[in-house]
Structure formats: structure tokens, C-alpha cells
Amino acid sequence: MDCRTFSRLADTHFSQLCHALSLEPGPYTEEPGECTVWFTGPYAALRIELDLRDRYVFASVHKMVAGAPAPFPKSVTDDTELEAHDLDTVLQVVGAELRWPGQIDRHADLSQRSVAQALAKVSDAVSIYLTPILSGDFTLFPLLSAAVRERAQKWKARGTTYTPTHE
């Protein structure tokens, strides 16, 4: 799967949401093993990434700060307030039964079909769980930050440093 094809697939799967929320598709970026597509709006940006190594379609939502999407922090401390969160953390915090919607079957090839199936699941989850945030409602962010800080503390107790994304 090449990045241009992934970008077109992402545009297709997120076009209705982008239209409804006035999100503008941005350019895609390609790095070894991954492809990232951004959709930016007035309040927040949606990041969709295909990670070829982990066989996963990753989604995250980022507050717009000074006209740009806020980055994930490099590390998390007890007082870190994040301005970017991944879809999987949102699903955990809201108590959704859905888990890891972007996982591509380990036995499937990385064909356009298997990636499109993962994108469809992620698109559905984004529409249900991230629409308020993408519309400017950040009331869930303190709970999301607390969940990330708790996860970081658990990792620290095991002697490992936690970062909120696999970047």
C-alpha cells in the first residue's frame, strides 16, 4: 500500500465528516513504514495514520493552537495536560465496547481492501466519538489527560518511559 493510495482512501472514508465539520484535507506525509493524513478545522485537527509495521490505522484528535495542530508531548508527568489524544484512549475513557478499530488482521495482506476495511471502522468510531471534539467541545480532555497520566505512572512503576503515541 503506497501513501498516495492511503491518502485517497482516507479522503473517501472521511469526506462526509469533513464536509459536516468544515474540515479541510491536508497533504499527506510519508515516512518509512507509515503514512499520515491530516484533516484540519477551526478548532481541532484529525490525524489518520497507517502504520505498516504495526498493521494499524491510527486516529488522533489535536487542538488547534496558533493555527496548527498541537503535538503529542514527548513525555508525560503528573501535571501534564495533553492537547492531543488518540482514538483508543477516547474509547477507553468513554467506556465504549469497541477496542482498537484500526487493527488490520495479522493474516490479511496489506491490500487496499484490508486497509479500507480498517479505515471504515476508524471512520465510524471517529464520527461517533470524536465529532464533539472536532466541533470544539474539549470538555473530555481533562479526563483523557488523567487517563494518559495514569498509564504513564503504570509504565514508570515498571521502569519504562511512556509516550502517548508511537512516534
N, C-alpha and C positions, 0 to 999 in steps of 0.2 A: 504494500500500500504506500503510494507516494503522498507527499504532503499536499500537493495540489488537489488530488482526488479527495483526500480527507477534508480539505477546506470546502470543496464543493458540496460534499455530503453534509458537513456541519451547517453550511448555509441553507441547504434544503430542509434539514430537520428543525432548525431554529427560526425559519423565516416567519412563521405566524407569530411566534413570541416576539421577535424583533419588531415586527410591524405593530403589534398591540402595545408594546412598551417604548416605542421610538428608539430602539437600539440600532446602532449602525455597525454593520460588519466591518471589521478592520482587516488589515493584512495578516497573513499567516506567517509564522516563523518556523524555521526548521533547524533542528539540532540533531546530532547523531542519536538515533533511537526515539526521537519524539517530534511531534508536530503540534503547534499551538495556534489556535484561532481565537481572536478577541471579538466581542460584541460590546460596544460601549454606549452608554446612555447618559442622561444628565446627572443621575445620582449614583449609579453603580455600573460596573462592567462585569461581564460574564466571560470567563476563560474556559475554553474547551481544549483539552489536550489529549492526543493519542500517544500513549507510552507503549512503544513496540516491545520493549524488554519485559515489562510487567503485564502486557496484553490487557491494557485497561484504558477506558475513556474516562478521563478525569475532568470534573467540573468544579469551578470555584467562583465565588462572587466577591468583588472588590469594591469598596467605597471609592468614589471619585474624589481625589484630593488634589487641589490646584490643577484641575483639568486632566489628571492622569490616574489610572488605577493604582490604588495603594498596594504595595508589595507585601508578601508574607515576611514576617520578621525572620532574621537569621537564627535567633534563639528565643526561648520563652522563659521569663522569670515569673515570680509570684505576683508581680504587678503589671504584667504585660496585658495591654488591651489591643487586640488584633483588629485590623480594618479590612481583613481578607479572611474568608473561610471556605473550606471545601464542602462540597455537597454531602459527603459521607458524614462529616461532623454535624451538619444541619439535620440529616436524617436521624442520627443518634439522639440529638438533643430534643427534637420534637416527638420522639417515640414512634417514628414510622417503622412499620414492619419490614419495609423494603431496605435491603442492605446491598451495598456495592453494585449498583445498577450498571456500572460501566465495565464490569468484568467480561472479558471475551473468553469463551470456552477454551480451555487449555488444549482440547483435542481438535478444535476447529483451526483451519488455516486463517491467516490474516487477510482474507479476501474482502472485497468491497461489501459483500453480503454480510459477513460476520461483524465487520466494523459498523455497518449501517444498522444492524440489529442492536448493538450496544448503544449507538447514538440515539436510536429511537427510545430506548429505556431511559437514558440520561435526559433526553429532551422532555419526556413525560414527567420525570421527577423534578426537573428544573421548573417546569410550568406550574406544578403543584406547590412545591416547597420554597422556591426562590423568587417567585413573582413579587411578593410584598417587598422583599429586599431590593430587587431590581427597580421597584417603583419608588424607592426612597424611604421605606419603613425599616429602620435599623434597630428596632426595639429588641430583637432577638440577639443582637451582637454581644451584649454583656454575658448572656448565658452561654453563647458559643465560646467566648473567650475563657470563661470559667472552665468549660469542658476541656479546652486545649491546655489550660494551665494544670488541671488535674492530671491529664495524660502526661504532660511533661514531668510532673512530680513523680509519677509512677516509673517513668523511664529513668529519672535521676536516681531513684531508690535502687534500680538495677545496675547503676553505674554507666548509663548510656545518656547521651545528649539527644533530646528530642527536638526536631524542627517540624513545623506544621505542614510542610509539603516535602515532596521527594526531590525538589530542585537541587 
